Amino acid sequence: MKNEEIKPLPMEVKTSKFDLEDRLVDFACMCLEVCELLPSTKAGQNLEYQLSKRGTAPALIYGEAQAAESRADFLHKMKMVLKEIRESRVNLKIIKRKPVLVHPKVEMAFKEANQLMAIFLKSIENAKSNDERLKK
């Protein structure tokens, strides 16, 4: 075997690769940034506590889903990811509507929550239909 030079992938391939785990980690970081900006009022502290838990949970649960023990376990964990994203989104909506905090990072996190919800809804739908096809 020759010692061949390893060439890097073209830039389009590197940047177009869709890594859901990284996206969920970025979402967690966005949520934590929002938490750091919230005021030290009772409302701010409550929302901070909830958002710090719910905003980071999807990335952690998604990691568990990657090591699922069965198709049913995978589907269950994906549904849990979706649930946590939904809760984060509602929390961000409260922050916006009150408004507890007016900052562009809140809107960015809210938009990302919407996009992640759509992705996970579609992923769960696909997993269910694949599961049904295998049962036939």
SEGU-747039 format. One record per atom (N, C-alpha, C): residue in three letters; z, x, y. Coordinates in steps of 0.05 Angstrom, whole numbers, padded with zeros to 5 digits, always signed. Atoms other than C-alpha are relative to their C-alpha. Example, Ala and Ser with C-alpha at 12.3 -4.5 7.8 and 13.67 -1.06 7.14 Angstrom:
! residues 2
Ala+00000+00018-00024/Ala+00156+00246-00090/Ala+00000+00018+00024/Ser-00001-00016-00024/Ser+00143+00273-00021/Ser+00014-00015+00022/
***
This chain:
! residues 136
Met+00000+00017-00024/Met+00000+00000+00000/Met+00000+00018+00025/Lys+00002-00016-00024/Lys-00020+00028+00067/Lys+00021-00008+00020/Asn-00019+00005-00021/Asn+00027+00034+00125/Asn-00015-00013+00024/Glu+00015+00014-00020/Glu-00005-00019+00169/Glu+00017-00006+00025/Glu-00014+00006-00025/Glu+00014-00030+00241/Glu+00005-00030+00002/Ile-00006+00029-00003/Ile+00049-00097+00252/Ile-00007-00008+00028/Lys+00009+00009-00027/Lys+00015-00132+00309/Lys+00017-00025+00008/Pro-00015+00024-00009/Pro+00054-00182+00352/Pro-00018-00024+00000/Leu+00015+00025-00001/Leu+00033-00254+00350/Leu-00011-00004+00028/Pro+00011+00006-00026/Pro-00012-00278+00406/Pro+00021-00016+00016/Met-00019+00013-00017/Met+00028-00305+00465/Met+00001-00030-00004/Glu+00001+00029+00004/Glu+00004-00376+00453/Glu+00017-00009-00024/Val-00014+00008+00024/Val+00034-00377+00384/Val+00030+00003+00004/Lys-00029-00004-00005/Lys+00101-00349+00407/Lys+00011-00023+00017/Thr-00011+00019-00018/Thr+00109-00398+00464/Thr-00004-00029-00009/Ser+00004+00028+00009/Ser+00081-00459+00428/Ser+00017-00007-00024/Lys-00016+00006+00023/Lys+00127-00453+00369/Lys+00023-00018+00008/Phe-00020+00020-00007/Phe+00173-00513+00370/Phe+00025+00006-00016/Asp-00025-00005+00014/Asp+00244-00493+00353/Asp+00021-00020+00010/Leu-00018+00021-00007/Leu+00288-00554+00354/Leu+00029+00009+00003/Glu-00028-00011-00002/Glu+00352-00515+00342/Glu+00004+00013+00028/Asp-00002-00012-00026/Asp+00339-00474+00405/Asp+00001-00021+00022/Arg+00000+00022-00020/Arg+00324-00537+00444/Arg+00027-00014+00001/Leu-00027+00013+00000/Leu+00390-00568+00422/Leu+00021+00019+00011/Val-00018-00020-00012/Val+00427-00504+00440/Val-00003+00000+00030/Asp+00005+00001-00029/Asp+00394-00506+00509/Asp+00012-00026+00012/Phe-00011+00025-00009/Phe+00415-00579+00515/Phe+00031+00002+00002/Ala-00029-00004+00000/Ala+00487-00560+00497/Ala+00008+00016+00025/Cys-00006-00017-00024/Cys+00486-00506+00551/Cys-00003-00016+00026/Met+00004+00017-00024/Met+00458-00556+00602/Met+00024-00018+00004/Cys-00023+00018-00002/Cys+00514-00605+00586/Cys+00025+00015+00009/Leu-00024-00016-00008/Leu+00567-00550+00592/Leu-00002+00009+00030/Glu+00004-00006-00028/Glu+00537-00530+00660/Glu+00008-00024+00017/Val-00007+00024-00015/Val+00544-00602+00683/Val+00031-00003-00001/Cys-00029+00002+00002/Cys+00616-00602+00657/Cys+00014+00018+00020/Glu-00012-00019-00019/Glu+00632-00541+00699/Glu-00003-00009+00029/Leu+00004+00009-00027/Leu+00606-00576+00761/Leu+00016-00026+00007/Leu-00014+00025-00004/Leu+00646-00640+00751/Leu+00026+00004+00016/Pro-00025-00003-00015/Pro+00704-00652+00799/Pro+00025-00002-00018/Ser-00025+00000+00015/Ser+00776-00644+00777/Ser+00016-00026+00003/Thr-00012+00027-00001/Thr+00790-00719+00786/Thr+00005-00009-00028/Lys-00005+00011+00027/Lys+00815-00761+00728/Lys-00027-00008-00013/Ala+00026+00008+00011/Ala+00745-00790+00720/Ala-00016+00024-00008/Gly+00015-00024+00006/Gly+00713-00722+00724/Gly+00010+00015-00025/Gln-00012-00014+00023/Gln+00761-00692+00673/Gln-00006-00015-00026/Asn+00006+00016+00024/Asn+00750-00750+00624/Asn-00029+00004-00008/Leu+00029-00003+00006/Leu+00674-00745+00630/Leu-00006+00028-00009/Glu+00004-00028+00008/Glu+00678-00669+00624/Glu+00008+00003-00029/Tyr-00009-00002+00027/Tyr+00718-00674+00560/Tyr-00020-00012-00020/Gln+00019+00014+00017/Gln+00671-00725+00529/Gln-00027+00014-00002/Leu+00027-00013-00001/Leu+00607-00690+00551/Leu+00001+00027-00014/Ser-00001-00026+00012/Ser+00631-00622+00528/Ser+00000-00003-00031/Lys+00000+00005+00029/Lys+00643-00650+00458/Lys-00027-00011-00010/Arg+00025+00013+00009/Arg+00583-00696+00452/Arg-00025+00016+00006/Gly+00024-00015-00008/Gly+00534-00650+00487/Gly-00005+00024-00018/Thr+00003-00024+00018/Thr+00548-00591+00440/Thr-00003-00008-00029/Ala+00000+00009+00028/Ala+00554-00631+00376/Ala-00028-00001-00013/Pro+00026+00002+00013/Pro+00479-00643+00364/Pro-00010+00027-00012/Ala+00009-00026+00010/Ala+00464-00569+00357/Ala+00015+00008-00025/Leu-00016-00008+00023/Leu+00521-00558+00309/Leu-00006-00017-00024/Ile+00006+00018+00023/Ile+00505-00619+00266/Ile-00028+00006-00010/Tyr+00028-00007+00009/Tyr+00431-00600+00265/Tyr+00001+00025-00018/Gly-00004-00024+00017/Gly+00453-00533+00237/Gly+00009-00008-00028/Glu-00009+00010+00026/Glu+00489-00571+00181/Glu-00024-00014-00014/Ala+00023+00015+00013/Ala+00426-00614+00169/Ala-00019+00020-00013/Gln+00018-00020+00012/Gln+00386-00551+00155/Gln+00010+00010-00027/Ala-00012-00007+00026/Ala+00433-00538+00096/Ala+00008-00024-00016/Ala-00007+00025+00014/Ala+00434-00610+00072/Ala-00002+00003-00030/Glu-00001-00002+00029/Glu+00450-00619-00001/Glu-00020-00019-00014/Ser+00019+00019+00011/Ser+00401-00676-00011/Ser-00016-00013+00023/Arg+00016+00014-00020/Arg+00349-00718+00025/Arg+00018-00020+00015/Ala-00018+00019-00013/Ala+00402-00771+00038/Ala+00020+00013+00019/Asp-00018-00015-00017/Asp+00450-00719+00066/Asp-00015+00009+00026/Phe+00017-00009-00023/Phe+00394-00692+00111/Phe-00003-00024+00020/Leu+00005+00023-00017/Leu+00378-00762+00137/Leu+00025-00009+00014/His-00025+00008-00012/His+00451-00778+00149/His+00007+00019+00023/Lys-00006-00019-00021/Lys+00461-00714+00189/Lys-00019-00003+00024/Met+00019+00005-00022/Met+00398-00727+00230/Met+00008-00024+00016/Lys-00009+00024-00014/Lys+00425-00796+00247/Lys+00025+00007+00016/Met-00024-00008-00015/Met+00491-00763+00268/Met-00009+00015+00026/Val+00011-00015-00023/Val+00451-00716+00314/Val-00009-00020+00022/Leu+00010+00021-00018/Leu+00417-00777+00345/Leu+00023-00015+00014/Lys-00023+00014-00010/Lys+00484-00812+00354/Lys+00013+00016+00022/Glu-00013-00017-00020/Glu+00514-00753+00392/Glu-00018+00003+00025/Ile+00018-00002-00023/Ile+00452-00747+00436/Ile+00002-00025+00017/Arg-00002+00026-00014/Arg+00457-00821+00453/Arg+00026-00001+00016/Glu-00026+00001-00014/Glu+00531-00814+00471/Glu-00001+00019+00024/Ser+00003-00018-00022/Ser+00515-00754+00515/Ser-00016-00013+00023/Arg+00017+00013-00019/Arg+00460-00793+00549/Arg+00015-00022+00016/Val-00016+00021-00014/Val+00507-00851+00565/Val+00020+00013+00019/Asn-00018-00014-00017/Asn+00558-00802+00592/Asn-00014+00010+00025/Leu+00016-00010-00023/Leu+00505-00771+00637/Leu-00008-00023+00018/Lys+00007+00024-00016/Lys+00484-00841+00659/Lys+00024-00009+00017/Ile-00024+00007-00015/Ile+00556-00856+00679/Ile+00004+00019+00024/Ile-00002-00021-00021/Ile+00559-00790+00718/Ile-00019-00006+00023/Lys+00020+00006-00020/Lys+00495-00809+00754/Lys+00006-00026+00015/Arg-00003+00026-00012/Arg+00512-00882+00767/Arg+00025-00002+00017/Lys-00025+00002-00015/Lys+00584-00873+00792/Lys-00002+00007+00030/Pro+00007-00026+00011/Pro+00563-00821+00821/Pro+00024+00019+00001/Val-00021-00020+00002/Val+00615-00771+00798/Val-00010+00027+00011/Leu+00013-00025-00008/Leu+00567-00714+00812/Leu-00029-00005+00006/Val+00028+00002-00007/Val+00501-00711+00848/Val-00011+00029-00001/His+00010-00027+00003/His+00465-00649+00824/His-00025-00001-00018/Pro+00025+00001+00017/Pro+00395-00634+00795/Pro+00005+00006-00030/Lys-00005-00006+00029/Lys+00426-00608+00730/Lys+00007-00025-00015/Val-00007+00025+00013/Val+00452-00678+00715/Val-00026-00014-00008/Glu+00026+00013+00005/Glu+00381-00706+00720/Glu-00015+00015-00022/Met+00013-00017+00020/Met+00353-00648+00679/Met+00011-00006-00028/Ala-00013+00005+00026/Ala+00403-00660+00623/Ala-00006-00028-00009/Phe+00006+00028+00007/Phe+00391-00735+00625/Phe-00029-00003-00011/Lys+00028+00001+00009/Lys+00315-00726+00618/Lys-00002+00014-00027/Glu+00002-00013+00026/Glu+00325-00677+00561/Glu+00013-00017-00022/Ala-00012+00018+00020/Ala+00371-00726+00526/Ala-00020-00022-00008/Asn+00020+00021+00006/Asn+00316-00779+00531/Asn-00021+00012-00019/Gln+00020-00013+00016/Gln+00265-00730+00502/Gln+00010+00006-00028/Leu-00012-00006+00026/Leu+00311-00708+00446/Leu+00004-00025-00017/Met-00003+00025+00014/Met+00326-00780+00428/Met-00026-00009-00012/Ala+00026+00007+00010/Ala+00252-00794+00421/Ala-00008+00017-00023/Ile+00007-00018+00021/Ile+00242-00733+00378/Ile+00015-00007-00026/Phe-00016+00005+00024/Phe+00300-00750+00331/Phe-00006-00028-00011/Leu+00007+00027+00010/Leu+00281-00824+00327/Leu-00025+00003-00017/Lys+00025-00004+00015/Lys+00211-00802+00304/Lys+00005+00015-00025/Ser-00006-00016+00024/Ser+00239-00750+00256/Ser+00014-00016-00021/Ile-00015+00017+00019/Ile+00286-00800+00224/Ile-00019-00021-00012/Glu+00020+00019+00010/Glu+00229-00851+00219/Glu-00018+00013-00021/Asn+00017-00015+00019/Asn+00185-00798+00185/Asn+00015+00006-00026/Ala-00016-00007+00024/Ala+00240-00776+00138/Ala+00004-00025-00018/Lys-00003+00025+00016/Lys+00252-00849+00117/Lys-00025-00007-00014/Ser+00025+00007+00012/Ser+00179-00862+00105/Ser-00008+00019-00022/Asn+00005-00020+00021/Asn+00172-00797+00065/Asn+00017-00006-00024/Asp-00018+00007+00022/Asp+00232-00817+00024/Asp-00010-00024-00015/Glu+00010+00024+00013/Glu+00203-00886+00010/Glu-00025+00006-00017/Arg+00024-00007+00015/Arg+00136-00855-00012/Arg+00007+00015-00025/Leu-00008-00014+00023/Leu+00172-00809-00060/Leu+00012-00018-00022/Lys-00012+00019+00019/Lys+00209-00868-00092/Lys-00020-00016-00015/Lys+00021+00017+00013/Lys+00144-00904-00109/Lys-00012+00014-00023/
***
